[in-house]
Amino acid sequence: MLKHRAWHGGGARVTRVLGALVAVLLAITGCASIPTSGPVGTSAPEAAGQSDFSYAFDPPGPTKDASPQQIIEGFLRAGIDPQDDYSVAREYLARDVSREWRAADRTTVYTSEPNIVENVEKGSYTVEVSETSSIDEYGLLTRKKERTTKSVDFELVQVDGQWRLSKVPDGTMMDEGSFAIVFKSYPLYFYDSTDTYAVADYRWFATRQGLSATVTAALLAGPAPYLRNAVSSAFPEGSELARASVPVESKRATVDLNEATFTDANELQRQLMQQQLELTLSQIQNVSTVTMTVAQRAVSLGSVAEGFTDAIVEASVPNTQIAIANNSLVFYQGNGVVPVGGVQDISSHKPRDPAMSPADNRFAFLNGKRTQLFTVDESGVVHEATTGQKLLRPSIDVHGWTWTVGNDGRTRVRATPSDTKKDGPSRQVNAGWMSKADVTSLRVSPDGARALVIAKVKGTTGVYITGIIRDSEGVPRGFTDPLKLDSSVPVERGVWNSSDSVVVMKPSDTKAVQAEELSLDGSTKELEPLLGMTNISAGPGDQRTVYAETPDGVYSQVFSTWKKREGKATQLAYPG
């Protein structure tokens, strides 16, 4: 017979306990900026709200003659304290388990109070929680759209007359209130295929003393699975910290690396390493310079190497949009509409869904039946790029490739190079995980390394970020397994709103439509609903305005409301 016992130390009680236990220590760690002997410094975005404050919790260790339930309760409560590699939590474990337990492998976040169930077997218990999100071994956050009950098994034995845990799952469990205090998201920076752009890979880490070393170790281990082969690191495989710390003194962080890191590294690669560390560690507050060392000796960076440029962190696109008016391509900015000059007459194609290159004066559009994709070169000449069924709105990336997706019973991704004489005609890209999905939107990121995909997978429509795999010549070859973003609104279409955020919505010409901004750092923001929203347009850049369309006309977002615009055009899109 099972005995149920609710753990009244969880949920609200833990929050109250935290109020008594939490003491904020201004423990300064972190890093950033290139030394004067190396390349000129690189600008990094301000880390709003990010800091390296270390929250010191003081959960108690096990008390004498504690019951099995009390040991489990104490162990779970101690999991909110990451200091000294969860040393307090390890006191609740049997000696062998304490050595083997991998606390950082996973974090389960729950709401409500855990329920502790005593099983038939002596010393066997099950803990049940209402899971709301989790963090995996890479530090990637997954939110649960619907709360699910998670059950984990524990076993206890007596050690010198005291109960200790002999079987526990790797990872920790904590309530939402504790999670908000203990964890923060930080971007690790990697390079696009040309080393032009710094691509942010957001991970969640427990804020603690030694955070700089934790973040650095994650950077050296390489990008998250959804970015592998889509971005690169200047650090070769086998690069590691020579010691498990990144000390900071007078705002200078010293990163001591193993010799293998620099065995074959030339001057350019060392400078790219330095920049990568700087961009990543500068997100941790109170550090202004970074020094790389080997055996605690400073690594020489030399003068600025040929080919080195400051990586672009916040890629932006021009503020002028492309649109359709009177069966022609027009520019749209503010309230103004200006015809695109020098383009041959396209009215016979009944053009729709236009796109504009973020890098040069090239365009693309679909015909009215969505069976043909046309590109327009810099001379204004129109070319048929590809044909298909139910083609999606094209997206032109920063490298000049024009993308679309067709569905003739199977998802087909097509990419057309900017110079078809040199690079050949439109070609099919291996759709990978998308091949069995119903894709309704694909937009390439401003850095060209990722794509926003909205697709129905196994009957459920979701928002996905997938890496674009390119060969050594920059030709797109496929996609990585994606990262799924959680949206609270219905979705069918999406656009990039910045290098690290997207706006998604499901159009309707009769109902109120609510769009939502989803950031890769896990934050979300719902936009004001708009009646009859059929299209949304957003583009990366400082103070870039979000536009929407209805049967009534064009609107732009002003603060938190929608304002009607006078310009007469449809199907607006920022470059990209």
VEXFI-848995 format. One record per residue (C-alpha): residue in one letter; x, y, z. Coordinates in steps of 0.5 Angstrom, whole numbers, padded with zeros to 4 digits, always signed. Each point is the difference from the previous one (the first is absolute). Layout:
% residues N
aXYZ/...
% end
This chain:
% residues 576
m+0000+0000+0000/l+0003+0007-0002/k+0000+0005+0005/h+0000+0007-0002/r+0003+0006+0003/a+0000+0007-0003/w+0006+0004+0001/h-0002+0006+0004/g+0007+0003-0001/g-0001+0001-0007/g-0003+0005-0005/a-0002+0006+0005/r+0003-0002+0006/v+0007+0000-0004/t-0001+0007-0002/r-0001+0002+0007/v+0006-0004+0002/l+0004+0004-0005/g-0003+0006+0003/a+0004-0001+0006/l+0006-0004-0003/v+0002+0005-0006/a+0006+0004+0001/v+0002+0004-0006/l+0008+0000-0001/l+0003+0005-0005/a+0005-0006-0003/i+0003+0003-0006/t+0002-0004-0005/g-0001+0000-0008/c+0005+0003-0005/a+0000+0004-0007/s+0005+0004-0005/i+0006-0001-0003/p+0007+0002+0003/t+0004+0006-0003/s+0005-0005-0004/g-0006-0003-0004/p-0005+0002-0005/v-0004+0007+0001/g-0006-0002+0005/t-0007-0003-0002/s-0006+0003+0002/a-0005-0004+0003/p-0008+0001+0002/e-0001+0002+0007/a-0002-0006+0004/a-0007+0004+0003/g-0001-0004+0007/q+0005-0005-0001/s+0005+0000+0006/d+0005-0004+0003/f-0003+0001+0007/s+0001-0007+0004/y-0006-0001+0004/a+0002-0004+0007/f-0005-0005+0002/d+0001-0003+0007/p-0004-0006+0000/p+0001-0005+0006/g+0003-0007-0001/p-0003-0006+0003/t-0002+0000+0007/k+0001-0006+0005/d-0005-0006-0001/a-0003+0004-0005/s-0006-0005-0003/p+0000-0002-0008/q-0005+0005-0002/q+0004+0006+0004/i+0007-0002-0004/i-0004+0000-0006/e-0003+0007+0001/g+0007+0003+0003/f+0003-0003-0007/l-0005+0003-0004/r+0001+0007+0004/a+0007+0000+0000/g+0000-0001-0008/i-0001+0008+0000/d+0007+0001+0002/p+0005-0001-0005/q+0006+0002+0004/d+0006-0004+0000/d-0003-0005-0005/y-0006-0001+0004/s+0004-0002+0006/v-0006+0000+0005/a-0005-0004-0004/r+0006-0005-0001/e+0000-0001+0008/y-0007-0004-0001/l+0003-0005-0004/a+0003-0006+0001/r+0008+0000-0001/d+0000-0003-0007/v-0006+0004-0003/s+0003+0006+0003/r+0006-0001-0005/e-0004-0002-0006/w-0006+0005+0001/r+0000+0005-0006/a-0004+0006+0002/a+0001+0004-0006/d-0003-0005-0005/r-0007+0002+0001/t-0004+0005+0004/t-0008-0001+0000/v-0004+0006+0002/y-0007-0002+0003/t-0006+0004+0003/s-0004-0002+0006/e+0003-0005+0006/p+0003-0006-0002/n-0003-0006+0002/i+0004-0006+0004/v-0003-0007-0001/e+0003-0006+0004/n+0000-0006-0004/v-0001-0007+0002/e+0008-0002+0000/k+0003+0003+0007/g+0004+0006-0002/s-0003+0001-0007/y-0003+0007-0001/t-0003+0004-0006/v+0000+0007+0000/e-0006+0003-0005/v+0000+0007-0002/s-0004+0005-0005/e+0006+0001-0005/t+0000+0007-0004/s+0006+0000-0003/s+0007-0003+0000/i+0007+0001-0002/d+0004-0005-0003/e+0008-0002+0000/y+0002+0006-0005/g-0004+0005+0004/l-0006+0000-0005/l-0007+0002+0003/t-0006-0003-0002/r-0007+0002+0003/k-0006-0004+0000/k-0006+0003-0003/e-0004-0005+0004/r+0002-0002+0007/t+0002-0007+0001/t+0001-0004+0006/k+0007-0003+0000/s+0002-0006+0005/v+0007-0001+0002/d+0002-0006+0004/f+0004+0000+0007/e+0003-0005+0004/l+0003+0000+0007/v+0005-0004+0004/q+0002+0001+0007/v+0008+0002+0001/d+0002+0000+0007/g-0007+0000+0002/q-0002+0006-0004/w-0004+0000-0006/r+0003+0002-0006/l-0002+0000-0008/s+0003-0006-0003/k-0003+0001-0007/v-0002+0007-0003/p-0001+0003-0007/d+0005+0004-0003/g-0001+0008+0001/t-0004+0004+0004/m-0008+0002+0001/m-0002+0007+0003/d-0006+0004+0000/e-0002+0006-0005/g+0002+0005+0005/s+0007-0003+0002/f+0001-0001-0007/a-0001+0007-0002/i+0005+0002+0005/v+0006-0005-0001/f+0000-0001-0008/k+0001+0005-0005/s+0001+0000-0007/y+0007+0002-0004/p+0002+0000-0007/l+0006-0004-0002/y+0002+0003-0007/f+0002-0004-0006/y+0002+0002-0007/d-0004-0001-0007/s+0003-0003-0005/t+0004+0006-0002/d+0002+0003+0006/t-0004+0006-0001/y-0005-0001+0005/a+0000-0002+0007/v-0006-0005+0001/a-0003+0000+0007/d-0001-0007+0003/y-0004+0001+0007/r+0001-0004+0006/w-0003+0000+0007/f+0005-0001+0006/a-0001+0000+0007/t+0003+0007+0003/r+0006-0002+0004/q+0007+0002+0002/g+0004-0003-0006/l-0005+0002-0005/s+0005+0003-0005/a+0003-0007+0000/t-0006-0004-0001/v-0002+0005-0006/t+0007-0001-0003/a+0000-0008+0001/a-0007+0000-0004/l+0003+0005-0005/l+0006-0005-0001/a-0004-0006-0001/g-0003+0003-0006/p-0007+0002-0002/a-0007-0003+0002/p-0003-0006-0005/y-0004+0005-0004/l+0006+0004-0002/r+0005-0005-0001/n+0003+0000-0007/a-0004+0007-0001/v+0005+0004+0004/s+0007-0001+0002/s+0005+0001+0005/a+0007+0003+0000/f+0002-0005+0006/p+0002-0007-0003/e-0003-0006+0002/g+0004-0002+0007/s+0000+0007+0002/e-0001+0000+0008/l+0001+0005+0006/a+0007-0002+0003/r-0003+0001+0007/a-0008+0000+0002/s+0000+0007+0001/v+0000+0007-0003/p+0003+0005+0005/v-0002+0007-0001/e+0005+0006+0003/s-0001+0007-0001/k-0006-0001-0005/r+0005-0005-0004/a-0002-0007-0001/t+0006-0005-0001/v-0002-0006-0004/d+0006-0005+0000/l-0001-0005-0005/n+0003-0007-0002/e+0006+0000-0005/a-0004-0004-0005/t-0004+0006-0001/f+0006+0004-0003/t+0004-0006-0003/d-0002+0002-0007/a-0003+0006+0001/n+0002+0006-0005/e+0000+0007+0002/l-0007+0001-0003/q-0003-0006+0003/r+0003+0003+0007/q-0004+0007-0001/l-0006-0004-0002/m+0000-0004+0007/q+0001+0007+0003/q-0005+0003-0003/q-0005-0006+0002/l+0002+0000+0007/e-0001+0008+0000/l-0007+0000-0003/t-0002-0006+0005/l+0003+0002+0006/s-0002+0007+0000/q-0007-0002+0001/i+0002-0001+0007/q+0000+0006+0004/n+0006+0004+0003/v+0006-0003-0005/s+0003+0005-0005/t+0006-0004-0003/v+0002-0007-0001/t+0007-0003-0001/m+0001-0007-0002/t+0006-0004+0003/v+0003-0007-0001/a+0003-0003+0006/q-0001+0007+0003/r+0004+0004-0005/a-0004+0005-0005/v-0001-0002-0007/s+0003+0005-0005/l-0006+0002-0005/g+0005+0004-0004/s-0002+0006-0005/v-0007+0000-0003/a+0000-0006-0005/e-0002+0000-0007/g-0007-0002+0000/f-0002+0002+0007/t-0006+0004+0000/d-0004+0002+0006/a-0006-0005+0000/i-0007+0003-0001/v-0004-0002+0006/e-0007+0004-0001/a-0001-0001-0008/s-0005+0005-0003/v-0003+0001-0006/p-0002+0006-0004/n-0006+0004+0003/t-0004+0000-0007/q-0005-0006-0001/i-0002-0003-0007/a-0007-0001-0002/i-0005+0000-0005/a-0005+0005-0003/n-0003+0000-0007/n+0003-0007-0002/s+0007+0004+0001/l+0006+0000+0005/v+0000+0006+0005/f+0004+0002+0005/y-0004+0002+0007/q+0003+0004+0005/g-0004+0004+0005/n-0006+0002-0003/g+0003+0001-0007/v+0000-0005-0006/v+0005+0000-0006/p+0000-0004-0006/v+0006-0004-0001/g+0004+0003-0006/g+0003-0004-0006/v-0004-0007+0001/q-0003-0002-0006/d-0008-0001+0000/i-0002-0006+0005/s-0008+0002+0000/s-0001-0007-0004/h+0003-0004+0005/k-0005+0003+0005/p+0005+0001+0005/r+0000-0002+0007/d+0004-0001+0007/p+0006+0004-0002/a+0007+0000+0003/m+0006+0004+0000/s+0007-0001+0001/p+0003+0003+0006/a+0007+0001-0004/d-0001+0002-0007/n-0006+0003-0004/r-0003-0007-0002/f-0007-0002+0001/a-0004-0007-0001/f-0008-0001+0000/l-0005-0006-0001/n-0005+0000-0006/g-0007+0001+0002/k-0001-0008+0000/r+0006-0001+0005/t+0002-0005-0006/q+0006+0004-0002/l+0006+0004+0004/f+0003+0006-0004/t+0007+0004+0002/v+0001+0007-0003/d+0008+0001-0001/e+0003+0007+0002/s-0001+0002-0008/g-0008-0001+0001/v+0000-0006-0004/v-0005-0006+0002/h+0002-0007+0000/e-0004-0006+0002/a+0004-0003+0006/t-0005-0007+0001/t-0007-0003+0000/g-0004-0004+0005/q-0006+0000+0003/k-0003+0004+0006/l+0007+0004+0000/l+0001+0004+0006/r+0002+0007+0001/p+0008+0001-0002/s+0005+0002+0004/i+0007+0003-0002/d+0006-0001+0004/v+0006+0004+0001/h+0004-0005-0004/g-0005+0002-0006/w-0004-0007+0000/t-0007+0000-0001/w-0004-0005+0004/t-0007-0003-0001/v-0004-0006+0002/g-0004-0004-0004/n-0005-0005+0001/d-0002-0005-0005/g-0002-0006+0005/r+0007+0001+0003/t+0004+0006+0003/r+0005+0002-0005/v+0005+0006+0002/r+0003+0004-0006/a+0005+0005+0000/t+0003+0004-0006/p+0007+0003+0000/s+0000+0008-0002/d+0005-0002-0006/t-0003-0006-0003/k+0005+0001-0006/k+0005-0001+0005/d-0003-0005+0005/g-0005-0003-0004/p-0008+0000+0000/s-0005-0001+0006/r+0002-0007+0004/q-0004-0004+0005/v+0003+0000+0007/n+0000-0006+0004/a-0007+0002+0005/g+0002-0005+0005/w-0005+0000+0006/m-0004+0005-0004/s-0001-0006-0006/k-0006-0003+0004/a-0003+0007+0003/d-0005+0005-0003/v+0004+0006+0000/t-0004+0007+0000/s+0006+0005+0000/l+0008+0000-0001/r+0004+0006+0002/v+0007+0000+0000/s+0004+0004+0006/p+0003+0007-0002/d+0007-0004+0001/g-0002-0006-0005/a+0002-0005+0005/r-0007-0002+0003/a-0007+0000-0003/l-0007+0001+0004/v-0005-0006-0002/i-0007+0000+0001/a-0002-0007-0001/k-0005-0006+0002/v+0004-0006+0003/k-0004-0006+0002/g-0007+0004+0000/t+0003+0006+0004/t+0002+0007-0003/g+0006+0003+0003/v+0005+0005+0000/y+0007-0003-0002/i+0007+0003-0001/t+0005-0004-0004/g+0007+0001-0002/i+0002+0000-0007/i+0005-0004-0002/r+0005+0002-0006/d+0006-0003-0003/s+0007+0004-0001/e-0003+0004-0006/g-0006+0002+0004/v-0005-0004-0004/p-0006-0002+0005/r+0000-0007+0000/g-0005-0002+0006/f-0003+0002+0007/t+0002-0002+0007/d-0005-0003+0005/p-0004+0006+0002/l-0001+0003+0007/k-0007+0001+0001/l-0003+0007+0003/d-0006+0000+0005/s-0006+0005-0003/s-0006+0001+0004/v-0004+0002-0006/p-0002-0003-0007/v+0005+0000-0005/e+0001-0001-0007/r+0005+0006-0003/g+0006+0003+0003/v+0005+0005-0001/w+0007+0002+0003/n-0001+0006+0005/s+0008+0000+0002/s+0006-0005+0000/d-0003-0003+0006/s-0008+0001-0001/v-0005-0002-0004/v-0008+0002-0001/v-0005-0005-0001/m-0007+0000-0002/k-0006-0004-0003/p-0003+0005-0005/s-0008+0001-0001/d-0004+0005-0004/t-0006+0000+0005/k+0003-0001+0007/a+0004+0003+0005/v+0007-0002-0001/q+0005+0000+0006/a+0008+0000-0002/e+0005-0002+0004/e+0007+0001+0001/l+0005-0006+0002/s+0007+0001+0002/l+0005-0005+0000/d+0002+0002+0007/g-0007-0003+0002/s-0004+0007+0001/t-0006+0001-0004/k-0005+0006-0001/e-0007+0000-0003/l-0002+0006-0004/e-0006+0003+0000/p-0005-0004-0004/l-0003+0003-0007/l-0006-0001-0003/g+0001-0004-0007/m+0008+0000+0000/t+0002-0004-0006/n+0007+0002-0001/i+0006+0002+0005/s+0006+0003-0002/a+0006+0002+0005/g+0008+0000-0001/p+0006+0000+0004/g+0003+0007+0002/d+0000+0006+0005/q-0008+0002+0002/r-0002-0004-0006/t-0008+0001-0001/v-0004-0006-0001/y-0006+0000-0005/a-0006-0003-0001/e-0005-0001-0005/t-0008-0001+0000/p-0005+0001-0006/d-0001+0007+0003/g+0007+0002-0002/v+0007+0000+0003/y+0002+0001+0008/s+0006+0001+0004/q+0001-0001+0007/v+0001+0007+0004/f+0002-0002+0007/s-0005-0005+0002/t-0005+0001-0005/w-0002+0000-0008/k+0000+0006-0004/k-0003+0001-0007/r+0005+0002-0005/e-0002+0003-0007/g+0004-0003-0005/k-0003-0005-0005/a+0003-0006+0000/t+0000-0007+0002/q+0004-0006+0002/l+0005+0004+0003/a+0007-0003+0002/y+0007+0002+0002/p+0006-0002-0003/g+0002-0007+0001/
% end
